[in-house]
């Protein structure tokens, strides 16, 4: 478990760190959805996972990875990160389209890893 705010978690190993991606907020409420995708990382699979400042996810500290914008709200419940043939990583998740808020749509974004 990682804190009290997380669901839809997924762990991905990248360059010596384990990254715990998770969703916070309210899902599936159309344009009122507050879902957001967040992350923390650890040198060890079983943690502790922390934010950039070293604060633990167990205390609900994290970094925001994907949040709402003018076109989509409620981005969250990410799934497996996949790597393409050129080595780029991609993350799947769902969101609600502001233009067509009936239901959720599958989203795919490139993961841009920051250097340590």
C-alpha positions as CSV (number, residue, x, y, z in Angstrom):
1,X,0.0,0.0,0.0
2,X,1.1,3.6,-0.7
3,X,-0.7,6.2,1.4
4,X,-4.5,6.5,1.5
5,X,-5.2,8.4,-1.7
6,X,-4.0,6.0,-4.4
7,X,-5.6,3.6,-6.8
8,X,-4.9,2.1,-10.2
9,X,-1.2,1.7,-9.3
10,X,1.5,0.4,-11.7
11,X,5.2,0.0,-11.0
12,X,7.8,0.5,-13.8
13,X,11.5,0.0,-13.5
14,X,13.7,2.6,-15.3
15,X,17.4,3.2,-15.0
16,X,17.9,1.7,-11.5
17,X,14.7,3.1,-10.0
18,X,11.2,1.7,-9.5
19,X,8.4,4.2,-10.3
20,X,5.0,3.9,-8.7
21,X,2.4,5.5,-10.9
22,X,-1.0,5.9,-9.3
23,X,-4.3,7.8,-9.6
24,X,-5.8,10.2,-7.1
25,X,-9.1,12.1,-7.0
26,X,-12.6,11.2,-8.2
27,X,-13.0,9.1,-11.4
28,X,-15.9,8.6,-13.7
29,X,-17.9,11.7,-12.9
30,X,-17.8,13.2,-16.4
31,X,-16.7,16.8,-16.5
32,X,-16.6,16.8,-12.7
33,X,-13.9,14.1,-12.6
34,X,-10.8,15.1,-10.6
35,X,-8.7,12.1,-11.4
36,X,-5.0,12.9,-11.8
37,X,-2.0,10.6,-12.5
38,X,0.9,10.9,-10.0
39,X,4.3,9.2,-9.3
40,X,6.9,8.5,-6.7
41,X,10.1,6.5,-7.0
42,X,12.3,4.1,-5.0
43,X,15.6,2.2,-5.4
44,X,13.8,-0.8,-4.1
45,X,10.7,-2.6,-5.4
46,X,9.0,-2.6,-2.1
47,X,9.8,1.0,-1.3
48,X,9.8,3.4,0.3
49,X,8.5,5.4,-2.6
50,X,9.1,9.2,-2.4
51,X,8.5,12.4,-4.2
52,X,11.4,14.7,-5.5
53,X,11.8,16.2,-2.1
54,X,12.2,12.7,-0.5
55,X,8.8,12.8,1.2
56,X,7.0,9.4,1.4
57,X,4.1,8.4,-0.7
58,X,2.8,6.7,2.4
59,X,2.1,10.2,3.7
60,X,0.4,11.0,0.3
61,X,3.3,12.9,-1.2
62,X,3.9,12.5,-5.0
63,X,4.7,14.3,-8.2
64,X,1.9,15.0,-10.7
65,X,2.5,13.4,-14.1
66,X,-0.8,14.0,-16.0
67,X,-3.5,16.4,-15.0
68,X,-6.5,18.0,-16.7
69,X,-6.2,20.5,-19.5
70,X,-8.6,22.5,-21.7
71,X,-9.4,19.4,-23.8
72,X,-9.5,16.5,-21.3
73,X,-10.4,16.1,-17.6
74,X,-9.9,13.2,-15.2
75,X,-6.8,11.7,-16.7
76,X,-5.9,8.6,-14.7
77,X,-6.0,4.9,-14.1
78,X,-2.8,4.4,-16.1
79,X,-1.8,0.9,-17.2
80,X,1.4,-0.7,-18.5
81,X,4.1,1.5,-19.8
82,X,5.3,0.2,-23.2
83,X,8.5,0.8,-25.0
84,X,8.5,1.2,-28.8
85,X,11.2,-0.1,-31.2
86,X,13.1,3.2,-31.0
87,X,13.2,3.0,-27.2
88,X,10.6,5.6,-26.4
89,X,8.2,4.8,-23.5
90,X,4.5,5.4,-23.7
91,X,1.8,5.4,-21.0
92,X,-1.9,4.4,-21.5
93,X,-4.6,5.9,-19.3
94,X,-8.2,7.2,-19.7
95,X,-9.7,10.7,-19.6
96,X,-13.0,12.5,-20.3
97,X,-13.2,14.6,-23.4
98,X,-14.5,18.1,-22.7
99,X,-16.0,18.2,-26.3
100,X,-17.7,14.9,-25.8
101,X,-18.1,14.1,-22.1
102,X,-20.1,10.9,-22.5
103,X,-17.9,8.2,-21.2
104,X,-14.1,8.0,-21.2
105,X,-11.5,7.7,-23.9
106,X,-8.3,5.8,-24.1
107,X,-5.2,8.1,-24.1
108,X,-1.6,7.5,-25.0
109,X,1.2,9.9,-24.1
110,X,5.0,9.7,-24.4
111,X,6.9,9.4,-21.1
112,X,9.7,12.0,-21.0
113,X,12.0,10.9,-18.2
114,X,13.8,13.8,-16.5
115,X,17.5,13.4,-15.7
116,X,18.5,12.9,-12.1
